């Protein structure tokens, strides 16, 4: 079991996200539980390319302070929606022989969705803890509608197990026994 923290970068980890305070609280609680139970935490950061303002070296690219990595925690950079677009990330997971990924982060309807479906297609068991992904309102739907569409209708019981924070933390404890 590994915990993947996606795109929680300073440029988009802002209070305009759907249910921001709840999202940050749940994410911090899952991170804490993972570390307490020796579940490896892996960070993935999105890079939009040089000059975009959201690239390596830009402040917006850096991981948000609320969820900052601990020393020694792995980091990967991606340039496309799915984390699996980074060949080093993909190889690292394959070499580790893990079959279960807990995925959380930003943005629900973009990179998180793409990664969840890519992980499923590769045979991983995917767990999405409740309230640990979020997105913004857009011209077609609110952040809340997007969150519910993916977490309750698209992923649930097909691409992923969408579990409460408490259920996820219990699985982490069992993994550590």
C-alpha positions in Angstrom: 0.0 0.0 0.0 1.3 3.4 -1.0 -0.2 6.9 -0.6 0.0 9.1 -3.6 -0.4 12.9 -3.0 -1.1 14.6 -6.3 -0.6 18.2 -7.4 -1.1 19.7 -4.0 1.0 22.7 -5.1 0.9 26.3 -3.8 -0.6 27.6 -7.0 -3.8 25.6 -6.7 -4.1 24.6 -3.1 -6.2 27.7 -2.3 -9.5 28.4 -0.5 -11.4 28.6 -3.8 -11.4 24.8 -3.9 -14.6 23.0 -3.1 -14.9 22.4 0.6 -11.4 23.6 1.2 -11.1 23.4 5.0 -12.6 19.9 5.1 -10.3 18.9 2.2 -7.1 20.1 4.0 -8.2 18.6 7.3 -8.9 15.1 5.8 -5.7 15.2 3.7 -3.5 16.1 6.7 -5.2 13.3 8.8 -4.6 10.7 6.1 -0.9 11.9 5.7 -0.4 11.6 9.5 -2.0 8.1 9.6 0.1 6.9 6.7 3.3 8.1 8.3 2.3 6.6 11.7 1.7 3.2 10.0 4.8 3.2 7.8 2.8 3.6 4.6 5.1 5.2 2.0 4.0 8.7 1.0 4.8 9.7 -2.6 4.3 13.2 -3.9 3.7 14.0 -7.6 3.8 17.6 -8.9 2.4 18.9 -12.2 4.7 21.0 -14.4 3.0 23.0 -17.1 6.3 23.8 -18.8 8.8 26.7 -18.7 7.3 30.2 -18.7 3.9 28.9 -17.6 4.3 30.2 -14.0 3.5 26.6 -12.9 6.8 24.9 -13.5 9.9 23.8 -11.6 11.5 26.9 -10.0 8.2 28.8 -9.8 6.6 29.4 -6.3 3.3 28.0 -7.6 4.9 24.7 -8.4 6.1 24.1 -4.8 4.1 21.7 -2.6 1.7 23.5 -0.3 3.0 24.1 3.2 0.0 22.3 4.9 1.0 19.0 3.3 4.8 19.4 2.9 6.8 16.3 2.4 8.9 14.9 5.2 12.6 14.3 4.5 13.2 11.2 2.4 9.7 11.1 0.9 9.8 10.5 -2.8 8.8 13.2 -5.3 8.0 12.8 -9.0 7.2 15.4 -11.6 4.6 14.9 -14.3 3.8 16.9 -17.5 0.5 15.2 -18.3 -2.7 14.4 -16.4 -1.9 11.0 -15.1 1.0 10.2 -12.7 1.7 7.2 -14.9 2.9 9.5 -17.7 6.1 9.7 -15.7 8.0 6.6 -16.6 10.1 6.7 -13.4 7.0 6.8 -11.2 5.5 3.9 -13.1 8.7 1.9 -12.8 9.1 2.7 -9.1 5.6 1.3 -8.4 6.1 -1.8 -10.6 9.5 -2.5 -8.9 7.9 -2.1 -5.5 5.3 -4.8 -6.3 2.5 -2.9 -4.6 -1.0 -3.6 -5.6 -2.9 -1.0 -3.6 -2.7 2.8 -4.0 -4.4 5.4 -1.9 -4.8 8.5 -4.1 -5.6 12.0 -3.0 -5.0 15.5 -4.2 -5.9 17.9 -7.0 -7.8 18.4 -9.2 -10.7 15.9 -9.0 -11.9 16.3 -12.6 -8.5 16.4 -14.2 -5.3 14.8 -12.9 -6.9 12.8 -10.1 -9.5 11.3 -12.4 -6.9 10.4 -15.1 -4.6 8.8 -12.5 -7.4 6.8 -10.8 -8.5 5.4 -14.2 -4.9 4.7 -15.3 -4.1 2.9 -12.0 -7.3 0.8 -12.4 -6.3 -0.1 -16.0 -2.9 -1.3 -14.7 -4.5 -3.6 -12.2 -4.0 -1.6 -9.0 -6.6 -1.6 -6.2 -7.4 2.1 -5.7 -8.7 3.7 -2.5 -10.0 7.3 -2.5 -10.5 8.6 1.1 -13.6 10.8 1.4 -12.9 14.5 1.1 -9.2 14.2 0.1 -9.6 15.5 -3.5 -11.1 18.7 -4.6 -11.5 21.0 -7.6 -12.8 24.4 -8.6 -16.1 25.6 -10.0 -16.0 25.8 -13.8 -18.3 27.0 -16.6 -20.1 23.6 -16.6 -20.5 22.7 -13.0 -19.6 23.6 -9.5 -16.7 22.1 -7.6 -19.2 20.3 -5.4 -21.0 18.7 -8.4 -17.7 17.7 -10.0 -16.5 16.2 -6.7 -19.8 14.2 -6.2 -19.8 13.1 -9.9 -16.4 11.5 -9.7 -16.4 10.3 -6.1 -19.9 9.0 -6.0 -20.8 8.1 -9.6 -17.7 7.6 -11.6 -15.1 5.9 -9.3 -17.2 4.3 -6.6 -17.2 0.6 -6.7 -15.8 0.4 -10.2 -12.5 2.3 -10.6 -11.9 2.7 -6.8 -13.2 2.1 -3.3 -14.3 5.4 -2.0 -14.0 5.1 1.7 -14.4 7.3 4.7 -11.2 8.8 6.3 -11.8 6.5 9.3 -12.1 3.3 7.1 -9.0 4.3 5.2 -7.0 4.8 8.4 -8.2 1.4 9.7 -6.9 -0.3 6.5 -3.5 1.5 7.1 -3.4 0.1 10.6 -4.1 -3.4 9.4 -1.4 -3.1 6.7 1.1 -2.3 9.4 0.3 -5.3 11.6 
